[in-house]
Amino acid sequence: MALFRCEEMALYQLFLQSEAAYNCVGEMGEIGLVQFRDMNPDVNAFQRKFVNEVRRCEEMERKLRFIEKEVKKEAHINIPNNVPDLKQVPAAREMNELDNQLEKLENELRELLSNQEQLQKNFLELTELKQVLLRTSIFFQEGGGHFGAPGGTDPEYQIAPSEDPGASKLGVVAGVIKRELLGAFERVLWRVCRGNVFLKHADIEEPLTDPTTGDSLLKCVFIVFFQGEQLGNRVKKICEGFRATLYPCPEQTAERREMLKGVEARIADLQVVLDQTLSHRTRVLESAAANLPLWFVKVRKIKSIYHTLNLFQVSQKYLQVQCWIPITDIPKIQAALDKGTSDAGSSVPSVLSQVPTKEQPPTFNRTNKFTEGFQTIIDAYGVSSYREMNPMPFTVITFPFLFAVMFGDCGHGLIMALFAGLLIWKEKDIIAAKSKNEIFMMFFGGRYLIFLMGVFSIYTGILYNDLFSKSMNIFGSQWAIPQDVAKTLAGYSDNTDTVELDPKDSFKDKAPYPFGLDPIWQVADNKLDFLNSFKMKLSVILGVMHMLFGVVLSLLNHTYFRKPLNVIAEFIPQVLFLGGLFGYLVFMIIYKWFAFDYTNSASAPQLLITFTDMFMLSAPDDELYSGQYTVQVIILLVGVACVPWMLFVKPTVLYMRHRNPAAGLTFKNLNNLAGDDGEGTEGLISNDELDRENGIGGDDHVISPDTHGAHSSNGNAPGAGGHGGGHGDDDEEFDFGQIMILQAIHTIEFCLGCISHTASYLRLWALSLAHAELSEVLWSMVMSIGLSYDSVFPGILILPPIFAAWAVLTLAILLLMEGLSAFLHALRLHWVEFQSKFYHGEGHLFTPFSFKHIVENPLED
Amino acid sequence: MGAAFATFCIWILMTVFWALIGVAVPLIIPEKIENRRLIQTMLLLTSVSCYTFWLCIFLMQLNPLIGPELEIRTAQAIVEEWQS
């Protein structure tokens, strides 16, 4: 079924009438369940049939981006973010309409833009001129009568023109230059004109806007007085070099005043025109902005449809393509095709027909918002091969559980669960907000995963009895300090002494603490002695269970793919090896818990030494149970026998099957003898089935309506798709050397892996120890300082900041860092230790043609 | 003997509880719920793993071979707070 294995896929051939092709492909995009194959792989992208349409769409996209840029320049215009998808295929003629509309809009905007620039340039010039006129009046007045101005008020400074006929009038050049260039300008003028010019300048207070770039510039007015034409030319050239704009400045005051009035009037007019232009532009942009996301979506959909149409094989009347389709969705796809055909007004229906093939289909795992996160982390390691067991449904629980074994703190688990619960509660709002923050979106994508991790951590935290490194005493501790010891306690003066409770006196006749670890251990000095032994044993137990589960899943794969040889040659020896040797270790752990207590603790053997002694075939010093030596030897021999079993049985059987044609009595040959034509008459079992069973042709599977599942409907199904050519397969390559090498690798990997993977599960112990210790250190070194004051007064001031520090450190170190660490290790345990027992992960993902991604990110490039 | 009985009671209680969650509830989930198989798998795995975890902790404390080593002040506190 589709939960434990990926969907069944089939390769279909799709014939579309040319008129209906566009609409049908659009409908396929809407439902997103079809993966098209490129029927023209060696055709250049520029030579495909629909390349012009694609180009048009790209042009439209460019125009849309231009419009978007213009809209974004006006910060107050809002582009609507949430455009509901109408789930409609844009009609083919919409492309033309949209193209024209966009073209008009773009031209209008460009025109507006250039007009605006021009106007602004004029405005700038006029403003500068005004400034020049204003400032230079001061200079002229200061200069006074040197210019022979009739308006000069001070007669003293008037030079009678007749007095000095030879003296040339001082020439004037006035203009505006950027403030930062002024110093250099002055120096160059001085040097070039050898000090014979006179420069005066004044700053323009308000910054002016540059029309092309929009920057605001600080400029100042300058005026240069020189004598003689040559100097004048030099001055003008220098002004040009410094890109100063020169303005004609009349020397007479009255003229200047006239000019100023005129300029001011023109500025006012220009301002009005500019305002109107800007408001017109804003209106155009606003109306465009409202439609932008919709247009983007439409253009992208159209473009993707034409891209897909380029994959088709085009002939006169029809287009054809091969596509991968999930079998259960065929009615839906057929309905969509019919809708597309009728929308296009065509009467010829589209044809879907199946194509038998030996290719491995893509892997399609249907997920919902809950399972998607888990499927992602599994696919990150490797996409599952077609129709093999999907570890995802199991990972949903085992991953958070193993995480929790390593994380194991109620309080931290509660915080984690609450955080993820908040994300889940607000998920609709967060999705609508379309945040671009990658790290947050990563946490958000894993919200269900984090929630389960938190909930399981609360459970394991209660069992480890760890709440922010403190234990809870709910049921009453089962350890009691006996009366005689209690009496002597008062006699101890040195408070650093310890008293050790003997189970004989303190625990006799007691039931263990009903739920979790006894709270007395948290305050005991030798807590780690007790806990380490326990956690290591727990890790081994959980590890062996997890790995055995993985091996059982491989059995399910073998039975599904009808490979009984694998069951006999691989599964059984694997179970005997793993279960026998490491299952025995688990048995010893549990047995020792039952069989030994304080009465015979002196003779309790150390399990690790016992286990290693077992491999060295030495007799145990202390026995766990009578007859232990014999049992161990038997188990060891069985385990050792499994190794050649795993190594040789399968290759030998394959070899013998391959070698027996001369003997002529394999089913395969009977099949061949039966019929001479190439197709071969199918017996009950086709040759391909036999080949599959024998392992020839690797893991390729004939893709026809599922021949393997227990629910294949008719008995003839096996033969239906399997036309490999009955007699052709005998000549297939049988490389014994390669099979042997592969089998050797597999055997070594499994056997050595058993030991190393079991040890690897000890990280469950290591991380939970680290977490508990960090938590305790944080409490005892940070928080307890705040709680250690006897009186209210300094305490109440010190406790809040200490709590703040403790809280921040808890979140950063214990939740984030330890959380990530435990996540990573739990993931590794799944990917390597668990999945190596059954998972091949050699598939490729199903990538259907779908509009979903386009619609979700309309304004993304 | 009271201890053995209490032990047995606790054990049977927890076993029945997780058996209900892991075996009984999955069987009574109605057919038409959309993710029925997934929920069944989840319940079964949850109950197996949580029960195993609890059982290991419980069995470990059944016959302790060593006892806690307490500081004097802690022991005095325990005598006062927990034992009177």
Interface residues (C-beta under 8 A of the other chain):
Chain A: M1 L3 F4 N368 F370 T371 P393 F394 V396 I397 T398 F401 V405 Y459 T460 L463 N473 G476 S477 Q478 W479 A480 I481 V485 A486 L489 A490 Y492 D494 N495 T496 D497 T498 V499 E500 L501 D502 P503 S506 F507 D509 K510 A511 P512 Y513 P514 F515 G516 L517 D518 I520 W521 V523 A524 D525 N526 K527 D529 F530 F534 K537 L538 I541 L542 M545 I590 W593 F594 F596 D597 Y598 S601 A604
Chain B: G2 A3 A4 A6 T7 I10 N35 R37 L38 T41 M42 L45 T46 S49 C50 T52 F53 W54 C56 I57 F58 L59 M60 Q61 L62 N63 P64 L65 I66 G67 P68 E69 L70 E71 I72 R73 T74 A75 Q76 I78 V79 W82 Q83
